[in-house]
Amino acid sequence: MQDPESWDVHVPAVLYAYRTKVHQKLKISPYEMLFGQEIGTGDPILELGRELGFERYSKLTDRNRLNELLYRTDNSENNKQNTIHEKLYKPGDIVVKLRQSKKNKLDSNYEPKQFKIIASYSNNTYKLCDMNGQLLKRHLNHANIKKVEINSQQVHHMGGE
């Protein structure tokens, strides 16, 4: 460099050379890795014919197909599990309702009041009434209620049997 004071004039050219040169470890240029094509190429589909680009493209599509297949099988297993659990509530079951808003962090996730399921519908919603027989205005989704398990000790304390 003849004039060390004007180094900043050469920075864009040096950066361009660095970004467009094929790196030994990457086997492609940083520009191509970032944007998926070389500088100045017109159609990226035509460039896939190059050996390195085509191999990389093939590996990516194979990986994407494998991920889709794994995702589908995971989803189908999750759906099967959800289907099994969605059929647990039937008319007559005692449930608690999910609390819509907590006043402080020590509040439980569910309201302490118990409800009885009156009817269940095919879209996983349930018609509930409180223990006095008063119906709730809205149907509740399966995700918003939880079944209450009552053991024999609780029944004895409640005045039953």
Secondary structure, 3 states (H helix, E strand, C coil): CCCHHHHHHCHHHHHHHHHHCCCCCCCCCHHHHHHCCCCCCCCHHHHCCCHHHHHHHHHHHHHHHHHHHHHHHHHHHHHHHHHHHHCCCCCCCEEEEECCCCCCCCCCCEEEEEEEEEEECCCCEEEEEECCCCECCCCEEHHHEEECCCCHHHHHHCCCC
